[in-house]
């Protein structure tokens, strides 16, 4: 097995059944995310979340919480951002998507947040019994939280004390093309992958979807456009006066991580999905991949 290969399944290999959850819609200007974008093009993209159910234990993991329905209750700096840059439309949030599919938010064992941007954190207070999993390096972001800092982007009580695990995938071993990941359940079923570049603490999930070698990779905000994953385009750097702006805090690290995802994407039986996967959503909206249905394993 080469260093780029994924580990083979063991006998009786545990895996996850994966269902897609509606988490609201957001307008994304292509020119902010990719070079050579069509001028003025705006993509009405989903903010997808996922329910993963362990094949043996039945443990339920929700990856990302999308946009909260009452988005006016985000910190004022975020509300301003929504009104001026990223309009949203939340007809159905993640708790409603779960309930509609027959799962109560109270039945969710773990909520894994890819990172702390508002379109991924939803309303954490509606998951009253879940253990939250976040990248350890996100703790620095919470030091200037709202309302202690009136301009803070992250609510002071975003993560529940006593029910939050701050983990560092960068301390883990390699898997496939990725240098660092944590085997969360210690059974080879789900890996928390260090996903540097976008925001401190950004994580992706690599999970098995069958006992014979199927996988899914939930890429979060590693890329906001599929042409980045295919390497047809590059991450945009936008000029605002004399200031260069990139939506990834470390563009070089983000570029390298995208190249690693590209290698994984070329691997047989691996499905890659983005948080704002508009092409997939356009083809599958309202289909069997959404709870109570499941995504078919490759």
N, C-alpha and C positions, 0 to 999 in steps of 0.2 A: 504494500500500500504506500503510495507516494504521500508527501506532506500535504498535497492538494486534495487528496481523496477524503471523502466523508467516511466515518466509521461504519462498518457493516453491522447489520442487526444481529443481535444474539437470539438464541432460541427463546420463544415466547416474548419477544421484544415489546415492551410497552410503547404506546404512541398516543397521538392526540387526534380526536375528531374536531375539526375546525369549522366554525360557523362565522359568517360575516355579519357585522352589526352596523346599522345606520348610525351615524354620529354627526349629522348636519352637513351642510354644504358651505363652501367658501369660494369667493372669486379670487383667482390668482392671475396676476399679470405675467404673461410668459417672459417678458423682457427682464423681469427681476430675477428669473431663475436660470435661463439659458442664453447663451450667446446666439446671435443670428435669429432671434425670435421675430415672428411676424409683427411689425409695428402695430401697437394698439390691441393686440389679441389678448382677450381675457378668457381663461378657462374656468368654467363653473365646476369645481372639483369636489369630490366627497372628502370628508374627514373620517376615514374608515376605522372601525374598531373590530376586534375579533374575540370570540369566545372559544377557548380551547378546553376540551374535556378529556381527561386522562382515561385511557382505555381500560385500565385495571382498577384504579381507585375511585374513578368518577370525580376526582378533584377538578374544580373549575377555575380557570385562569382567564381573566379578561385583559387583553393587551390594548392599552390606550382607551381613553374615555371620550374622545371626540370633543365637540363644542357643547357647552351647557346651553340649555334651552332659554333660560333667562339671562342671556349674555350681557344684559344691561347691569348685572350684578358683578361682573368682573371688576377689577380695580380700574379707576378712572383712566389711567394711561392706556390700558388695553381697550376700553370702550372707545377712546379717541382713535386708536389704531384701527379698530373695526370700522368705525364711521368714515374714516378718511382714506384707508388703504385696502383693507380686506373685508368687504361686505360679506355677511353671513346670512344663511337661511336655514333655520333648524326646525323643520316640521316634526322630526322625531329624534329624540336624543338616545343615548345608549341605555339608560335605565328603561325607557319605554320600549326600545328594541328588544331588550331581554325579556321584559314582561309579556310583550306581544308574542314572543317565541316560547313562552311557558317557563321562563326562568326568572325567579325573583332576584333582585340585587342582593338580598340577604343570603342567597345560596352561593354567592361567588366567594371562593376561598381566597384567591389572590387577585389583586389588580396590579399589573405590571405597566408602568408608565415609561414609554420610550424616552421621554424627556419632559421638561416642565413648561413648555410653551402652551399657551392657553387653549389652542385648538386640539390639544391632546389630553388635557387634564379634566375636562368636563366639570361636573360637580362632584367632587370626591366625598362630600358629606352624605350623599345618598347611598354609599356603600358602608353601612354601619358595622359590619362584622368581618369585612375583608382585611387581609394583611396586604399592605402596599409594598411593592418592590420598585426601588428606584436606584439609579446609578449614584454611587457614593459621592462623586465629584459635584453633584448638583447642590450639595449642602451650602456651598459658598454663595449660590444664587439667592438663597433664602435669608441671607444675612441682612439684605436691604429689602425687606418685604413690606407690603402694604397692610395696615395703614401707618406703621411706624415710619416708613418712608412714603410720603404722599405720592411720589412718582414711581413707586415700586410696581413691578409687573406681576409679582408673585404674591398671592394672599398669604398673610401670616399663618393662617390655619389651614393651608392647602393640604398638608399631610397629617394624618392622625397620629399623635404621640402615643407610643406604646404599641402601635400596629404598623409601623413602617420599618422595612429592612433597607438600610443603605448598603448596597453591595458594590463591589468594584470588579467588574469583569476583566479589567486589565491585569488582575492578579491571577487569572486563570490560565489554563493550557490552551494550545492551539487546536483548531478544528477546521478541516478543509483549508480554504484560502485565508482564514482569519487567525491572527496570531494569539488572540486571547478570548476566552469564553469560559463561562461557568456552567457546569452540569447541575442544573438547579435541583432536580429530584434525585440525583445520583443513580439514575437508571438509564441514562442515554436517551431520554425521551424529549427533553427540552433544554436548550442551551441559551444562556444570556450572553450575547455577543457584544464585546466592546466595539462601539461605533463612533470613533472620534471624528471631530471636525465641525459638526453642526452646533452643538451646545454642550457644555460640560455635563457629564453624566449620561450622554446619549447612549442608549442601548438598542440593539435589535434582538429578535428572537428567531432561533433556528429550531424547528420542532419536527419530529417524525410524524408522518401522517399515515403510516401503515407498518405492519410488522415485517414487511419484506423489502423495505428500502425506499419508501416515498418520503419526501420532505417538503416543508414550506419555510420560506424565509420572509419574515415580516420586517421590512426595512425602515419603518418609521419615516423620519425626515432625512434619511441619508441622501435621498434625491427627491426632487419635486416634479420631475418630468422623466418619462421613459427614455427619451433620447440621451439622457445622461447615463443611464444604465447600459445602453447599447454602445456608448462612446461616440455617438454621432454628433453630440454637442458637448460643450464645456459649461461649467458653472459660471454664471454671469457675475460680473463686477460692474455695478452701475455708478456713474459719476453724478454726484449732487454738488454742483459748484466745484470747489477744489477738493472735495472729499470723495474717496472711493468707498462704496458700500457693497458688502457681500452678505447674504443671509446665512452664510456659514461662518462661524467665528474663526475657524482655522481652515482656510480654503485648501491648503496643501494637504492637510490630513484628510479632509473630506474627499479630495480628488483620489487619494490613495485608497481610501475605503471603498469608493465607487468602483475602482478598478478591481478590487477584490470581489465585490458583488457581481461584477460582470463575469468573472471566472466561475463563480457559483452558478449564475444564471445559465451558463453553457453546460452545466452538469446534468446528465439525464435524471429525470424523475425529481427535479427540484422546481417548485413553484416559487417565484419571487413576487411579492406584492408590496406596493408603496402605500403609505398612509393616504396620499392624495391621488390614487390610481384611477384617473378619469377614464382612460381607454378601457380598462377592465369594467368599471362601473357602468359605462355606456352600454356595454354588451350584456351585462348581468343584472342590472337593477331589477329588483323585485323577483329574482329567480330563486332557484332551489339552493343556491349557496348561502342565502341569508337564513338566519335562525327562524323557524325550527329546522330548516334544512342544513346541509353541510357541504363544504367544498369537497369535490371528489379528489382523492389522492392521485397523484401522477404515478 
